[in-house]
Amino acid sequence: MTEDLSLTAEETLAAEKIFGDRLDLAKRYVQHLATSGIERGLLGPREVPRLWSRHVLNCAVIESVIERDVEVADVGSGAGLPGLCLAIARPDLKLTLIEPLERRCIWLSEVIDDLGLDNVTVMRGRAEQMVDAVNASYVTARAVSALTNLAGLTIPLLHGKGQLIAIKGRSAAEEIDKASKAIRKLGGKETEVLTIGGEFLAEPTTVVRIKVG
């Protein structure tokens, strides 16, 4: 198993740049993903060889577009992608991981305890149930739903001011076209596609950023 988890030279450079002196914590998190994360069905076993490239680095790199000392809500956290990646890379952030499935919440809590992360809270429920409980400056999401639906789940958590950072694939621009009306209705003022990490990731991360208020 550990052989699959070793970083390539390129990944090592990226991981050092993103995680700095907290790289060992990131490695421990990847170990959790590769063992109990697979055992409990949070990820498929085929993902093990690409946990770093496709999942952890792909998610963690979005820390570069988030301001310092802000509250971030991660919707549909699942295996902590991107929520736990951000919590490890950025101890200055205050993270709320929103996840409806109990077994995933239990796993997230176990990992948080083991890594000693004191900047993360796990909340069990659907995003739309959390509007009164969460007031974030940023909302993040990955592989949750198409933007037409995702906008309505995430933007209300910003309470009129902040940014949605949604990790998306090649269809990002197409999704924006389909969702533009819904985004405007929810208070989205500026929507753009960003490519992050192109200077050190083999496959840069594509995100849709929606600025609200």
MDAnalysis code that builds the backbone (N, CA, C; Angstrom):
import MDAnalysis as mda
import numpy as np

u = mda.Universe.empty(639, n_residues=213, atom_resindex=np.repeat(np.arange(213), 3), trajectory=True)
u.add_TopologyAttr("name", ["N", "CA", "C"] * 213)
u.add_TopologyAttr("resid", np.arange(1, 214))
u.add_TopologyAttr("resname", ["MET", "THR", "GLU", "ASP", "LEU", "SER", "LEU", "THR", "ALA", "GLU", "GLU", "THR", "LEU", "ALA", "ALA", "GLU", "LYS", "ILE", "PHE", "GLY", "ASP", "ARG", "LEU", "ASP", "LEU", "ALA", "LYS", "ARG", "TYR", "VAL", "GLN", "HIS", "LEU", "ALA", "THR", "SER", "GLY", "ILE", "GLU", "ARG", "GLY", "LEU", "LEU", "GLY", "PRO", "ARG", "GLU", "VAL", "PRO", "ARG", "LEU", "TRP", "SER", "ARG", "HIS", "VAL", "LEU", "ASN", "CYS", "ALA", "VAL", "ILE", "GLU", "SER", "VAL", "ILE", "GLU", "ARG", "ASP", "VAL", "GLU", "VAL", "ALA", "ASP", "VAL", "GLY", "SER", "GLY", "ALA", "GLY", "LEU", "PRO", "GLY", "LEU", "CYS", "LEU", "ALA", "ILE", "ALA", "ARG", "PRO", "ASP", "LEU", "LYS", "LEU", "THR", "LEU", "ILE", "GLU", "PRO", "LEU", "GLU", "ARG", "ARG", "CYS", "ILE", "TRP", "LEU", "SER", "GLU", "VAL", "ILE", "ASP", "ASP", "LEU", "GLY", "LEU", "ASP", "ASN", "VAL", "THR", "VAL", "MET", "ARG", "GLY", "ARG", "ALA", "GLU", "GLN", "MET", "VAL", "ASP", "ALA", "VAL", "ASN", "ALA", "SER", "TYR", "VAL", "THR", "ALA", "ARG", "ALA", "VAL", "SER", "ALA", "LEU", "THR", "ASN", "LEU", "ALA", "GLY", "LEU", "THR", "ILE", "PRO", "LEU", "LEU", "HIS", "GLY", "LYS", "GLY", "GLN", "LEU", "ILE", "ALA", "ILE", "LYS", "GLY", "ARG", "SER", "ALA", "ALA", "GLU", "GLU", "ILE", "ASP", "LYS", "ALA", "SER", "LYS", "ALA", "ILE", "ARG", "LYS", "LEU", "GLY", "GLY", "LYS", "GLU", "THR", "GLU", "VAL", "LEU", "THR", "ILE", "GLY", "GLY", "GLU", "PHE", "LEU", "ALA", "GLU", "PRO", "THR", "THR", "VAL", "VAL", "ARG", "ILE", "LYS", "VAL", "GLY"])
u.atoms.positions = np.array([
    [0.834, -1.218, 0.000],
    [0.000, 0.000, 0.000],
    [0.863, 1.261, 0.000],
    [1.891, 1.299, 0.855],
    [2.706, 2.513, 0.954],
    [3.402, 2.853, -0.360],
    [3.715, 1.800, -1.107],
    [4.371, 2.022, -2.394],
    [3.490, 2.891, -3.298],
    [2.195, 2.591, -3.300],
    [1.245, 3.352, -4.102],
    [1.113, 4.799, -3.617],
    [1.417, 5.021, -2.343],
    [1.197, 6.341, -1.761],
    [2.416, 7.251, -1.883],
    [3.525, 6.714, -2.396],
    [4.709, 7.560, -2.494],
    [4.495, 8.622, -3.577],
    [5.070, 9.773, -3.325],
    [4.909, 10.909, -4.230],
    [5.971, 10.878, -5.318],
    [5.601, 11.278, -6.523],
    [6.602, 11.476, -7.572],
    [7.370, 12.762, -7.234],
    [8.476, 12.986, -7.944],
    [9.272, 14.201, -7.696],
    [8.423, 15.455, -7.912],
    [7.617, 15.417, -8.964],
    [6.772, 16.565, -9.302],
    [5.708, 16.796, -8.212],
    [5.103, 15.683, -7.770],
    [4.087, 15.789, -6.712],
    [4.690, 16.281, -5.403],
    [5.907, 15.842, -5.122],
    [6.591, 16.275, -3.892],
    [6.770, 17.785, -3.884],
    [7.214, 18.340, -5.012],
    [7.396, 19.792, -5.110],
    [6.075, 20.525, -4.885],
    [5.018, 20.017, -5.521],
    [3.691, 20.636, -5.381],
    [3.211, 20.533, -3.934],
    [3.367, 19.352, -3.347],
    [2.899, 19.121, -1.975],
    [3.657, 20.006, -0.982],
    [4.969, 20.158, -1.199],
    [5.764, 21.018, -0.304],
    [5.327, 22.472, -0.429],
    [5.024, 22.869, -1.652],
    [4.597, 24.255, -1.889],
    [3.250, 24.535, -1.210],
    [2.333, 23.566, -1.314],
    [0.993, 23.765, -0.768],
    [0.939, 23.562, 0.745],
    [1.546, 22.480, 1.224],
    [1.397, 22.115, 2.644],
    [2.535, 22.612, 3.545],
    [3.682, 22.933, 2.948],
    [4.800, 23.431, 3.747],
    [5.164, 22.486, 4.880],
    [5.289, 23.036, 6.099],
    [5.715, 22.209, 7.238],
    [4.601, 21.279, 7.743],
    [3.448, 21.303, 7.085],
    [2.352, 20.405, 7.470],
    [2.193, 19.230, 6.490],
    [3.246, 19.006, 5.702],
    [3.197, 17.913, 4.726],
    [3.029, 16.548, 5.395],
    [3.648, 16.369, 6.557],
    [3.494, 15.081, 7.253],
    [2.039, 14.815, 7.627],
    [1.325, 15.874, 8.006],
    [-0.108, 15.735, 8.309],
    [-0.871, 15.318, 7.059],
    [-0.522, 15.928, 5.930],
    [-1.175, 15.584, 4.664],
    [-0.906, 14.119, 4.314],
    [0.309, 13.649, 4.584],
    [0.653, 12.247, 4.305],
    [-0.174, 11.308, 5.184],
    [-0.368, 11.700, 6.431],
    [-1.181, 10.874, 7.336],
    [-2.638, 10.838, 6.868],
    [-3.118, 11.959, 6.377],
    [-4.479, 12.017, 5.838],
    [-4.617, 11.078, 4.636],
    [-3.634, 11.098, 3.751],
    [-3.654, 10.223, 2.574],
    [-3.642, 8.753, 3.009],
    [-2.898, 8.462, 4.077],
    [-2.872, 7.097, 4.629],
    [-4.285, 6.671, 5.075],
    [-4.997, 7.605, 5.724],
    [-6.387, 7.331, 6.128],
    [-7.266, 7.061, 4.902],
    [-7.115, 7.894, 3.880],
    [-7.901, 7.721, 2.648],
    [-7.659, 6.336, 2.047],
    [-6.381, 5.920, 2.039],
    [-5.993, 4.673, 1.380],
    [-6.386, 3.430, 2.176],
    [-6.665, 3.597, 3.457],
    [-6.997, 2.436, 4.299],
    [-8.474, 2.473, 4.684],
    [-8.790, 3.148, 5.774],
    [-10.183, 3.159, 6.246],
    [-11.118, 3.866, 5.261],
    [-10.600, 4.830, 4.521],
    [-11.427, 5.527, 3.529],
    [-11.922, 4.582, 2.440],
    [-11.043, 3.677, 2.002],
    [-11.418, 2.673, 0.998],
    [-12.320, 1.614, 1.639],
    [-11.897, 1.145, 2.833],
    [-12.654, 0.090, 3.535],
    [-14.108, 0.498, 3.764],
    [-14.323, 1.772, 4.054],
    [-15.680, 2.228, 4.365],
    [-16.420, 2.818, 3.164],
    [-15.808, 2.653, 2.010],
    [-16.509, 3.022, 0.778],
    [-16.563, 4.503, 0.464],
    [-15.649, 5.290, 1.041],
    [-15.628, 6.719, 0.719],
    [-14.955, 6.974, -0.622],
    [-14.075, 6.070, -0.999],
    [-13.398, 6.146, -2.301],
    [-13.270, 4.718, -2.830],
    [-13.159, 4.578, -4.142],
    [-12.962, 3.254, -4.723],
    [-11.503, 2.851, -4.654],
    [-11.211, 1.531, -4.547],
    [-9.823, 1.063, -4.440],
    [-8.942, 1.482, -5.603],
    [-9.554, 1.692, -6.773],
    [-8.754, 2.107, -7.945],
    [-8.153, 3.497, -7.786],
    [-8.671, 4.259, -6.831],
    [-8.186, 5.635, -6.644],
    [-6.849, 5.701, -5.901],
    [-6.460, 4.587, -5.255],
    [-5.259, 4.621, -4.398],
    [-4.021, 5.167, -5.112],
    [-3.676, 4.690, -6.316],
    [-2.454, 5.203, -6.950],
    [-2.504, 6.692, -7.291],
    [-3.727, 7.237, -7.362],
    [-3.798, 8.663, -7.739],
    [-4.408, 9.528, -6.643],
    [-4.284, 9.077, -5.408],
    [-4.830, 9.871, -4.291],
    [-4.190, 11.253, -4.221],
    [-2.880, 11.305, -4.417],
    [-2.197, 12.604, -4.371],
    [-2.575, 13.478, -5.567],
    [-2.343, 12.949, -6.766],
    [-2.498, 13.794, -7.962],
    [-3.941, 14.180, -8.223],
    [-4.830, 13.201, -8.199],
    [-6.197, 13.464, -8.621],
    [-7.078, 14.034, -7.512],
    [-6.727, 13.724, -6.281],
    [-7.613, 14.116, -5.186],
    [-7.006, 15.192, -4.277],
    [-5.945, 14.847, -3.557],
    [-5.461, 15.748, -2.504],
    [-4.832, 17.030, -3.055],
    [-3.913, 16.914, -3.986],
    [-3.288, 18.120, -4.547],
    [-4.294, 18.920, -5.377],
    [-5.123, 18.197, -6.111],
    [-6.172, 18.816, -6.924],
    [-7.084, 19.705, -6.074],
    [-7.352, 19.253, -4.848],
    [-8.228, 20.013, -3.943],
    [-7.473, 21.088, -3.163],
    [-6.320, 20.694, -2.621],
    [-5.596, 21.595, -1.715],
    [-5.125, 22.873, -2.400],
    [-4.874, 22.799, -3.706],
    [-4.342, 23.945, -4.441],
    [-5.302, 25.137, -4.432],
    [-6.592, 24.891, -4.174],
    [-7.534, 26.022, -4.168],
    [-7.325, 26.946, -2.973],
    [-6.469, 26.524, -2.029],
    [-6.191, 27.411, -0.878],
    [-5.629, 28.756, -1.340],
    [-5.007, 28.758, -2.522],
    [-4.363, 29.991, -3.003],
    [-5.363, 31.092, -3.371],
    [-6.645, 30.745, -3.526],
    [-7.626, 31.791, -3.864],
    [-8.522, 32.136, -2.663],
    [-8.135, 31.661, -1.486],
    [-8.928, 31.945, -0.277],
    [-8.133, 32.878, 0.641],
    [-8.788, 33.950, 1.070],
    [-8.125, 34.936, 1.945],
    [-7.741, 34.309, 3.283],
    [-6.974, 35.063, 4.061],
    [-6.551, 34.570, 5.377],
    [-7.644, 34.762, 6.429],
    [-7.618, 33.870, 7.433],
    [-8.453, 34.005, 8.638],
    [-9.945, 34.166, 8.346],
    [-10.459, 33.340, 7.444],
    [-11.886, 33.419, 7.131],
    [-12.572, 32.092, 7.451],
    [-13.894, 32.133, 7.449],
    [-14.674, 30.917, 7.663],
    [-15.047, 30.305, 6.314],
    [-14.827, 29.005, 6.215],
    [-15.101, 28.279, 4.973],
    [-16.056, 27.129, 5.273],
    [-17.119, 27.019, 4.488],
    [-18.024, 25.877, 4.600],
    [-17.792, 24.975, 3.391],
    [-17.559, 23.690, 3.659],
    [-17.354, 22.727, 2.576],
    [-18.597, 21.850, 2.482],
    [-19.289, 21.934, 1.365],
    [-20.575, 21.247, 1.196],
    [-20.376, 19.868, 0.566],
    [-20.985, 18.855, 1.164],
    [-20.855, 17.480, 0.667],
    [-19.434, 16.979, 0.819],
    [-18.898, 17.110, 2.040],
    [-17.475, 16.852, 2.289],
    [-17.009, 15.442, 1.955],
    [-17.854, 14.453, 2.170],
    [-17.473, 13.078, 1.830],
    [-16.208, 12.627, 2.517],
    [-15.147, 12.455, 1.732],
    [-13.858, 12.016, 2.274],
    [-12.967, 13.196, 2.668],
    [-13.577, 14.384, 2.803],
    [-12.796, 15.562, 3.203],
    [-12.145, 16.277, 2.044],
    [-12.700, 16.082, 0.856],
    [-12.170, 16.706, -0.360],
    [-13.151, 17.773, -0.846],
    [-12.823, 19.039, -0.768],
    [-11.535, 19.626, -0.382],
    [-11.393, 20.043, 1.086],
    [-12.446, 19.878, 1.905],
    [-12.436, 20.450, 3.256],
    [-11.227, 20.132, 4.121],
    [-10.899, 18.841, 4.254],
    [-9.761, 18.482, 5.109],
    [-8.435, 18.906, 4.491],
    [-8.362, 18.877, 3.160],
    [-7.132, 19.355, 2.482],
    [-6.869, 20.814, 2.844],
    [-7.926, 21.610, 2.858],
    [-7.791, 23.039, 3.208],
    [-7.431, 23.217, 4.675],
    [-8.049, 22.405, 5.532],
    [-7.775, 22.511, 6.972],
    [-6.319, 22.195, 7.286],
    [-5.754, 21.247, 6.534],
    [-4.347, 20.874, 6.747],
    [-3.421, 21.953, 6.172],
    [-3.717, 22.391, 4.961],
    [-2.850, 23.378, 4.289],
    [-2.907, 24.746, 4.955],
    [-4.076, 25.066, 5.540],
    [-4.304, 26.422, 6.047],
    [-4.877, 26.421, 7.469],
    [-4.000, 26.315, 8.478],
    [-4.488, 26.325, 9.862],
    [-5.170, 27.636, 10.256],
    [-4.987, 28.680, 9.440],
    [-5.631, 29.968, 9.758],
    [-7.122, 29.961, 9.423],
    [-7.549, 29.020, 8.590],
    [-8.959, 28.970, 8.181],
    [-9.800, 28.238, 9.214],
    [-11.066, 28.634, 9.303],
    [-12.005, 27.913, 10.161],
    [-12.963, 27.164, 9.232],
    [-12.902, 25.828, 9.269],
    [-13.655, 24.996, 8.334],
    [-14.880, 24.365, 8.977],
    [-15.992, 24.385, 8.256],
    [-17.172, 23.611, 8.628],
    [-17.432, 22.622, 7.510],
    [-17.370, 21.326, 7.837],
    [-17.617, 20.293, 6.840],
    [-19.071, 19.852, 6.950],
    [-19.823, 20.048, 5.885],
    [-21.248, 19.707, 5.874],
    [-21.432, 18.421, 5.063],
    [-21.942, 17.398, 5.737],
    [-22.067, 16.074, 5.107],
    [-23.325, 15.381, 5.619],
    [-24.229, 14.949, 4.720],
    [-25.477, 14.335, 5.183],
    [-25.357, 12.901, 5.705],
    [-24.359, 12.137, 5.226],
    [-24.295, 10.723, 5.609],
    [-23.542, 10.499, 6.915],
    [-24.178, 9.801, 7.840],
    [-23.604, 9.596, 9.175],
    [-22.262, 8.870, 9.130],
    [-22.171, 7.808, 8.318],
    [-20.914, 7.041, 8.306],
    [-19.737, 7.896, 7.820],
    [-20.023, 8.817, 6.915],
    [-18.950, 9.713, 6.458],
    [-18.583, 10.710, 7.550],
    [-19.578, 11.207, 8.255],
    [-19.316, 12.152, 9.362],
    [-18.461, 11.500, 10.444],
    [-18.764, 10.229, 10.746],
    [-17.988, 9.497, 11.763],
    [-16.537, 9.380, 11.304],
    [-16.351, 8.999, 10.046],
    [-14.991, 8.859, 9.510],
    [-14.248, 10.193, 9.545],
    [-14.899, 11.252, 9.109],
    [-14.272, 12.586, 9.124],
    [-13.841, 12.967, 10.532],
    [-14.711, 12.730, 11.506],
    [-14.401, 13.077, 12.911],
    [-13.210, 12.275, 13.417],
    [-13.143, 11.007, 13.052],
    [-12.016, 10.159, 13.478],
    [-10.699, 10.689, 12.907],
    [-10.726, 11.069, 11.636],
    [-9.508, 11.573, 10.984],
    [-9.087, 12.911, 11.604],
    [-10.057, 13.775, 11.837],
    [-9.778, 15.082, 12.454],
    [-9.127, 14.899, 13.819],
    [-9.671, 13.969, 14.614],
    [-9.099, 13.693, 15.945],
    [-7.684, 13.157, 15.830],
    [-7.490, 12.211, 14.909],
    [-6.167, 11.600, 14.769],
    [-5.128, 12.630, 14.316],
    [-5.522, 13.535, 13.436],
    [-4.570, 14.536, 12.929],
    [-4.443, 15.740, 13.864],
    [-5.309, 15.790, 14.876],
    [-5.250, 16.904, 15.836],
    [-5.612, 18.241, 15.221],
    [-6.541, 18.232, 14.278],
    [-6.955, 19.479, 13.618],
    [-7.983, 20.195, 14.492],
    [-7.636, 21.399, 14.940],
    [-8.559, 22.120, 15.832],
    [-9.309, 23.240, 15.108],
    [-9.183, 23.265, 13.779],
    [-9.844, 24.335, 13.016],
    [-10.993, 23.788, 12.163],
    [-11.497, 22.599, 12.536],
    [-12.540, 21.955, 11.728],
    [-13.710, 21.487, 12.585],
    [-14.920, 21.717, 12.102],
    [-16.141, 21.200, 12.721],
    [-16.885, 20.392, 11.673],
    [-17.430, 19.255, 12.079],
    [-18.245, 18.450, 11.165],
    [-19.714, 18.645, 11.534],
    [-20.534, 18.949, 10.556],
    [-21.974, 19.092, 10.784],
    [-22.712, 18.112, 9.899],
    [-23.540, 17.281, 10.511],
    [-24.282, 16.306, 9.717],
    [-25.604, 16.897, 9.255],
    [-25.814, 16.889, 7.966],
    [-27.060, 17.402, 7.403],
    [-26.857, 17.844, 5.972],
    [-27.931, 18.293, 5.373],
    [-27.868, 18.800, 4.005],
    [-27.577, 20.299, 4.052],
    [-26.949, 20.798, 3.010],
    [-26.557, 22.211, 2.978],
    [-27.743, 23.136, 3.239],
    [-28.898, 22.817, 2.644],
    [-30.060, 23.700, 2.776],
    [-30.614, 23.746, 4.202],
    [-30.253, 22.740, 5.023],
    [-30.687, 22.730, 6.429],
    [-29.752, 23.560, 7.312],
    [-28.613, 23.950, 6.758],
    [-27.558, 24.584, 7.568],
    [-27.496, 26.106, 7.443],
    [-28.415, 26.679, 6.678],
    [-28.329, 28.116, 6.388],
    [-28.340, 28.963, 7.664],
    [-29.175, 28.606, 8.630],
    [-29.235, 29.385, 9.877],
    [-28.029, 29.141, 10.785],
    [-27.387, 27.985, 10.619],
    [-26.280, 27.609, 11.511],
    [-24.911, 28.037, 10.985],
    [-24.813, 28.281, 9.685],
    [-23.510, 28.553, 9.069],
    [-23.536, 29.903, 8.358],
    [-22.501, 30.710, 8.627],
    [-22.351, 31.980, 7.914],
    [-20.896, 32.073, 7.467],
    [-20.647, 31.641, 6.234],
    [-19.277, 31.523, 5.745],
    [-18.909, 32.668, 4.813],
    [-17.601, 32.927, 4.715],
    [-17.096, 33.890, 3.725],
    [-16.831, 33.198, 2.393],
    [-16.531, 31.889, 2.484],
    [-16.298, 31.075, 1.296],
    [-17.058, 29.765, 1.459],
    [-17.593, 29.275, 0.349],
    [-18.168, 27.928, 0.335],
    [-17.430, 27.153, -0.747],
    [-17.021, 25.921, -0.412],
    [-16.339, 25.075, -1.388],
    [-17.180, 23.826, -1.652],
    [-16.981, 23.230, -2.821],
    [-17.685, 21.994, -3.164],
    [-16.935, 21.303, -4.288],
    [-16.990, 19.971, -4.240],
    [-16.366, 19.181, -5.304],
    [-17.230, 17.943, -5.555],
    [-17.549, 17.715, -6.800],
    [-18.313, 16.522, -7.191],
    [-19.617, 16.380, -6.409],
    [-20.285, 17.507, -6.178],
    [-21.553, 17.460, -5.437],
    [-22.724, 17.410, -6.406],
    [-22.763, 18.350, -7.339],
    [-23.877, 18.392, -8.281],
    [-23.582, 19.436, -9.347],
    [-24.379, 19.431, -10.409],
    [-24.210, 20.422, -11.482],
    [-24.487, 21.817, -10.921],
    [-23.875, 22.811, -11.522],
    [-23.937, 24.180, -11.010],
    [-25.366, 24.713, -10.892],
    [-26.252, 24.285, -11.781],
    [-27.655, 24.756, -11.712],
    [-28.262, 24.417, -10.350],
    [-27.916, 23.249, -9.832],
    [-28.415, 22.804, -8.534],
    [-27.509, 23.279, -7.398],
    [-26.199, 23.193, -7.644],
    [-25.201, 23.525, -6.616],
    [-25.312, 24.973, -6.133],
    [-25.582, 25.884, -7.050],
    [-25.685, 27.306, -6.685],
    [-26.717, 27.506, -5.579],
    [-27.866, 26.860, -5.708],
    [-28.929, 27.002, -4.716],
    [-28.603, 26.365, -3.379],
    [-27.729, 25.346, -3.398],
    [-27.332, 24.671, -2.152],
    [-26.260, 25.459, -1.395],
    [-25.417, 26.163, -2.135],
    [-24.214, 26.749, -1.531],
    [-24.295, 28.254, -1.283],
    [-24.792, 29.011, -2.250],
    [-24.773, 30.479, -2.144],
    [-25.517, 30.999, -0.908],
    [-26.659, 30.400, -0.507],
    [-27.336, 30.899, 0.701],
    [-26.471, 30.840, 1.971],
    [-25.453, 29.962, 2.006],
    [-24.573, 29.858, 3.180],
    [-23.659, 31.074, 3.311],
    [-23.590, 31.891, 2.255],
    [-22.760, 33.105, 2.274],
    [-23.520, 34.311, 2.833],
    [-24.823, 34.171, 2.960],
    [-25.663, 35.249, 3.508],
    [-25.412, 36.599, 2.838],
    [-25.343, 36.553, 1.501],
    [-25.283, 37.810, 0.751],
    [-23.909, 38.361, 0.460],
    [-22.854, 37.741, 1.029],
    [-21.508, 38.283, 0.768],
    [-20.459, 37.179, 0.884],
    [-19.668, 37.014, -0.163],
    [-18.613, 36.003, -0.124],
    [-18.399, 35.360, -1.481],
    [-17.778, 34.176, -1.460],
    [-17.441, 33.508, -2.723],
    [-17.733, 32.015, -2.655],
    [-18.233, 31.495, -3.770],
    [-18.336, 30.053, -3.943],
    [-17.163, 29.620, -4.808],
    [-16.418, 28.615, -4.338],
    [-15.324, 28.035, -5.109],
    [-15.697, 26.577, -5.366],
    [-16.156, 26.292, -6.580],
    [-16.597, 24.939, -6.925],
    [-15.584, 24.289, -7.858],
    [-15.019, 23.165, -7.419],
    [-14.060, 22.445, -8.257],
    [-14.834, 21.710, -9.345],
    [-14.472, 21.994, -10.578],
    [-15.214, 21.449, -11.714],
    [-14.262, 20.860, -12.754],
    [-14.840, 20.229, -13.751],
    [-14.033, 19.659, -14.835],
    [-14.092, 20.521, -16.078],
    [-13.939, 19.867, -17.204],
    [-13.873, 20.592, -18.486],
    [-15.182, 21.270, -18.869],
    [-16.269, 20.808, -18.271],
    [-17.578, 21.367, -18.652],
    [-17.941, 22.627, -17.846],
    [-16.968, 23.200, -17.156],
    [-17.227, 24.349, -16.279],
    [-17.953, 25.496, -16.981],
    [-17.448, 25.905, -18.146],
    [-18.052, 27.045, -18.855],
    [-19.491, 26.739, -19.275],
    [-19.694, 25.507, -19.707],
    [-21.027, 25.052, -20.116],
    [-21.995, 25.099, -18.915],
    [-21.504, 24.656, -17.767],
    [-22.333, 24.669, -16.548],
    [-22.711, 26.100, -16.153],
    [-21.770, 27.023, -16.331],
    [-22.052, 28.428, -16.010],
    [-23.167, 28.960, -16.909],
    [-23.092, 28.642, -18.190],
    [-24.136, 29.082, -19.135],
    [-25.520, 28.618, -18.688],
    [-25.595, 27.342, -18.313],
    [-26.883, 26.778, -17.911],
    [-27.386, 27.356, -16.595],
    [-26.443, 27.725, -15.726],
    [-26.828, 28.165, -14.378],
    [-26.894, 29.676, -14.212],
    [-26.546, 30.428, -15.250],
    [-26.377, 31.886, -15.097],
    [-27.609, 32.585, -14.520],
    [-28.780, 32.174, -14.944],
    [-30.009, 32.787, -14.454],
    [-30.191, 32.528, -12.951],
    [-29.990, 31.275, -12.565],
    [-30.114, 30.897, -11.153],
    [-29.079, 31.624, -10.297],
    [-27.863, 31.746, -10.815],
    [-26.778, 32.423, -10.080],
    [-27.139, 33.891, -9.837],
    [-27.638, 34.561, -10.881],
    [-28.021, 35.979, -10.738],
    [-29.141, 36.147, -9.714],
    [-30.092, 35.251, -9.764],
    [-31.236, 35.292, -8.855],
    [-30.795, 35.156, -7.394],
    [-29.723, 34.374, -7.194],
    [-29.208, 34.129, -5.837],
    [-28.247, 35.226, -5.363],
    [-27.993, 36.216, -6.233],
    [-27.121, 37.324, -5.836],
    [-25.706, 37.239, -6.364],
    [-25.447, 36.284, -7.251],
    [-24.111, 36.174, -7.845],
    [-23.829, 37.352, -8.759],
    [-22.737, 38.060, -8.471],
    [-22.424, 39.277, -9.236],
    [-21.384, 39.016, -10.330],
    [-20.509, 38.067, -10.063],
    [-19.401, 37.831, -11.004],
    [-19.072, 36.345, -10.995],
    [-19.106, 35.719, -12.170],
    [-18.818, 34.283, -12.268],
    [-17.694, 34.082, -13.267],
    [-16.695, 33.291, -12.883],
    [-15.566, 33.062, -13.796],
    [-14.999, 31.658, -13.606],
    [-14.311, 31.193, -14.640],
    [-13.599, 29.913, -14.559],
    [-12.130, 30.227, -14.300],
    [-11.561, 29.594, -13.268],
    [-10.145, 29.784, -12.954],
    [-9.405, 28.462, -13.125],
    [-8.168, 28.553, -13.587],
    [-7.295, 27.373, -13.637],
    [-6.195, 27.609, -12.604],
    [-6.108, 26.706, -11.626],
    [-5.199, 26.920, -10.492],
    [-4.122, 25.837, -10.456],
    [-2.892, 26.267, -10.176],
    [-1.793, 25.317, -9.988],
    [-1.088, 24.891, -11.262],
    [-1.354, 25.610, -12.355],
    [-0.740, 25.254, -13.640],
    [0.779, 25.252, -13.609],
    [1.369, 26.045, -12.699],
    [2.832, 26.149, -12.672],
    [3.496, 24.949, -11.993],
    [2.727, 24.146, -11.211],
    [3.389, 23.007, -10.559],
    [2.569, 21.712, -10.528],
    [1.353, 21.711, -11.062],
    [0.575, 20.471, -11.125],
    [0.515, 19.969, -12.566],
    [0.676, 18.670, -12.758],
    [0.595, 18.088, -14.101],
    [-0.782, 18.372, -14.697],
    [-1.801, 18.240, -13.853],
    [-3.160, 18.597, -14.283],
    [-3.674, 19.691, -13.369],
    [-3.691, 20.943, -13.834],
    [-4.174, 22.038, -12.993],
    [-5.647, 21.830, -12.621],
    [-6.073, 22.518, -11.589],
    [-7.439, 22.398, -11.109],
    [-8.323, 23.490, -11.729],
    [-9.472, 23.077, -12.213],
    [-10.423, 24.032, -12.784],
    [-11.509, 24.315, -11.735],
    [-11.718, 25.589, -11.449],
    [-12.797, 25.936, -10.522],
    [-13.711, 26.997, -11.132],
    [-14.940, 26.949, -10.670],
    [-15.876, 28.040, -10.969],
    [-15.915, 28.910, -9.717],
    [-15.609, 30.189, -9.876],
    [-15.683, 31.119, -8.740],
    [-16.849, 32.066, -8.948],
    [-17.734, 32.110, -7.976],
    [-18.871, 33.024, -8.026],
    [-18.746, 34.000, -6.866],
    [-18.675, 35.280, -7.198],
    [-18.606, 36.316, -6.157],
    [-20.011, 36.841, -5.900],
    [-20.351, 36.921, -4.635],
    [-21.687, 37.324, -4.218],
    [-21.604, 38.627, -3.422],
    [-22.508, 39.563, -3.688],
    [-22.585, 40.791, -2.902],
    [-21.568, 41.826, -3.305],
])
